[in-house]
Amino acid sequence: MPDGVPTWEEIARDHGRFLYNVAYRLAGNDADAQDLVQEALMRVRRGLESYTPGSLEGWLARIVTNVFLDDVRKRRRRPTIALPEQPDLVLPPSAAADEVGEGFSEEVQAALSVLPDEFRVAVVLCDVVGLSYDEISVSTKVPVGTVRSRIHRGRRMLREALT
């Protein structure tokens, strides 16, 4: 590996919680977040050779976001299976939002979870991950103006949902 490039094991160990936090904010539940992290770590392993040192957390956030968006597109293409009458008897409870490292209240996470995907991604990458508009633009492959608009509209929708 070139100088300054961490190993996959270092990324998994040192940034696994960060990946999970981003994934949880995007997916809104523990099971999907864990799946996103697992897929993201597989992509990290494949992409580590081409990684050039810079904003490691920005790079990781982009990978998780792309995994999330790929999953959303995949789910739209395939039908969903209805849950049983009493899902609590078959499905384990997911982790509470306040158990996730960067504690949002359940109310905030619920409001975030109902935002349309493109607005949720923009708000999470900006306000949770701390990426710049330019980095979000590169990550989501949309113009910076669209990123600004999505963040503004997403924040407004969040405010409305929380009041």
N, C-alpha and C positions, 0 to 999 in steps of 0.2 A: 504494500500500500504506500502511496505517496505520503510525504510528511504532512502531518496535521489531519489526516483522515483517520477517524476512529474505526475500530473493528466492529463487525456486526454485533459481537457479544457486548462490547462497551455500549453501543447504542441501545441494545435491548435492556441492559442493566441500568444505564444511567438516564435513559429517556423514555423508558417504557411507560412510566406514570404520565409523562407529558402526552405521549401518543394516546393513552387511554382517555385522558381528560378531553382532548380535542375530539376523539371519536365519540365519547359519551355526549358531549354537547351537540354534536351533529346528529347522532342516532337517537338520543333521548332515552336509551335503555341499556342496561348492562350487557345483555346477551349479544345484541347487535354491535355494541362497542367492542366487546371482546373479539368478535369475528372480524371487525374492521382492523383492529390492531394486529391480529394474526396475519391477515392478508397484507397489511402495510409492511410488517416486518419481512415478509417474503419478498416484497418488492424492493425493500431496502437492501436485502441481501443481493438481489440481482443488479441493483443500480449502484452499489457502493464503488465498483471499479470506475465508474464514470463520474462520481461525485467530485466536485472541486471545492476545496475548503472555502467556507463563507458562513452564511447563516444556517447552521445545522438545524435549528428548530424550525426555521422557515421552510427548509427542504423537507423535513419530516412532516410538517403540517400540510404541505402541498400533497405529499404522498397519501396521507390519511384522507384528505379532502377528495382526491381523485378516486380513491378506493370507495369512499362514500357515494360519490356521484355515479360511478360505474355500477354500484349496487342498486342505487335508485333506478337507474335506467333498466337494469336487469329485472327488477321487481315489477316494473311497469309492463314488461313484455310477457311475464308469466303470471298465470292466475294465482290468487292466494287461496289458501285452505281455511275454511271457517274454523274458529275455535270451538271446543266442546262447550256444552251448556254451563258447566262449572269449571272454568279453566284453573282455578286455584287448586283443584284436586290433582291436576296433572302437571301444571307448570310451576316451577319454583319461583318464589318472589324475586324480583330484581332488586339491585342495590338502591337504596334511597339516594336522592340527589345530594344530600348533605354528607354522604359517605365518600363521595368523589372528592379528590384532593382539593380542587379549587371550588369550595362550597358555594353553590348557588342554592337558593331556597327552592323547595319543590315547586312553588308557584312560578318562579322565574324559569325554571327548566321546562315546566309544562307550557308556558307561553312561548318559549323558544322552540319547543318541539312542534308546535302547530304552525309556525311560519312556513311559507312555501320554501322549498329546498334552496332555491337560488338566493333568497334573502337570508335564510339561516346560515348558509355557508359564508356569505359576505360578512355578516355580523359576528359570527364565531371567529373567523380568521382575523378580523379587525380588533374586536373588543376582548376576546378571550386569548387568542394567540399573540396578538400585537403586531401582525404583519402590516406593512405599509400598503397604501392603495396600489402602488406599482407591483409589489410582490403578489397581492391578491389578484391583480389583473393577469399576471403571468400564470399563476396557479390555476385560475378558472378559465383562462383563455378568452376573456372578454375585455373590451376597452376600459380604460381607467374611468371614463365618464359613467359607464354602466356600473362599475364597482361603486362609485360614489353614490349613485342613485339608489342602488340596492341597499347599501348601508343606511342611507337616510330613510328610505321607505321601511326597511326592516326594523330600525329603531323606533320609528313612528308606530308600526304595528305592535311592537313589544309594549310600548307605552300604553297604547289603547287596550291591549289585552290585560295589562296589569292594573288599570284604573277602573 
